[in-house]
Amino acid sequence: MKAPSESELAEQILAQSSRQVWLLNVILNNWDSLLAIKQALAVGERSVAQEAFGELPESVQRGLWVAPSKGGPFTTDERLKLRKD
């Protein structure tokens, strides 16, 4: 297998950085909602958290639904609680 060229590596780094900046913007632009959702989950108000999450635009929901290992704001447990039964 051939090693990636310098330009290919640069493109990969820029793409990853762009995704990280985009995710950070989604988080910051929806900070109040994100905090309310996480607080509701922390005190066991799952339906309140689900409703608040559902009120966000679909594009924001998808943006926040990033795995925690990829920088997403919700833990795996929080993501499970936010799923509708």
C-alpha positions in Angstrom: 0.0 0.0 0.0 1.3 3.4 -1.0 1.8 6.1 1.6 -0.4 9.1 1.2 1.2 12.1 -0.4 1.8 15.4 1.5 -1.1 17.0 -0.3 -3.4 14.1 0.5 -2.5 14.3 4.1 -3.0 18.1 4.1 -6.5 17.6 2.6 -7.4 15.0 5.3 -6.2 17.3 8.1 -8.1 20.3 6.7 -11.3 18.2 6.3 -11.1 17.0 9.9 -10.4 20.5 11.2 -13.3 21.8 9.2 -15.6 19.2 10.8 -14.4 20.1 14.2 -14.9 23.9 13.7 -18.4 23.2 12.3 -19.3 21.0 15.3 -18.0 23.7 17.7 -20.2 26.3 16.0 -23.3 24.0 16.3 -22.6 23.6 20.0 -21.9 27.3 20.7 -24.9 28.5 18.6 -27.2 26.1 20.5 -25.6 26.4 23.9 -28.7 27.2 25.9 -30.7 24.3 24.5 -27.8 22.0 24.9 -27.5 22.9 28.6 -31.2 22.5 29.2 -31.2 19.1 27.6 -28.2 17.9 29.6 -29.7 19.3 32.8 -33.0 17.6 32.2 -31.2 14.3 31.6 -29.1 14.7 34.7 -32.2 14.9 36.9 -34.1 12.1 35.1 -36.5 14.3 33.1 -36.1 12.2 30.0 -39.3 13.3 28.3 -38.4 17.0 28.9 -35.0 16.5 27.3 -36.5 14.6 24.4 -39.0 17.3 23.8 -36.3 20.1 23.9 -34.1 18.1 21.6 -37.0 17.5 19.2 -37.7 21.3 19.1 -34.3 21.9 17.6 -34.1 22.1 13.8 -33.3 18.8 12.2 -29.9 20.0 10.9 -29.0 21.0 14.5 -30.1 17.7 15.9 -27.9 15.9 13.3 -25.1 18.2 14.2 -25.3 17.5 17.9 -25.8 13.7 17.3 -22.0 13.2 16.8 -20.4 10.3 18.8 -18.6 11.5 21.9 -15.4 10.0 20.6 -15.7 12.4 17.7 -16.3 15.5 19.9 -20.1 15.2 20.2 -21.6 16.9 23.3 -23.7 14.0 24.5 -22.3 11.0 26.3 -23.3 7.5 25.1 -25.7 7.2 28.0 -27.3 10.6 27.2 -27.7 9.6 23.5 -29.5 6.4 24.6 -31.9 8.4 26.8 -32.6 10.9 24.1 -33.8 8.2 21.7 -37.5 7.8 21.4 -38.8 4.4 22.6 
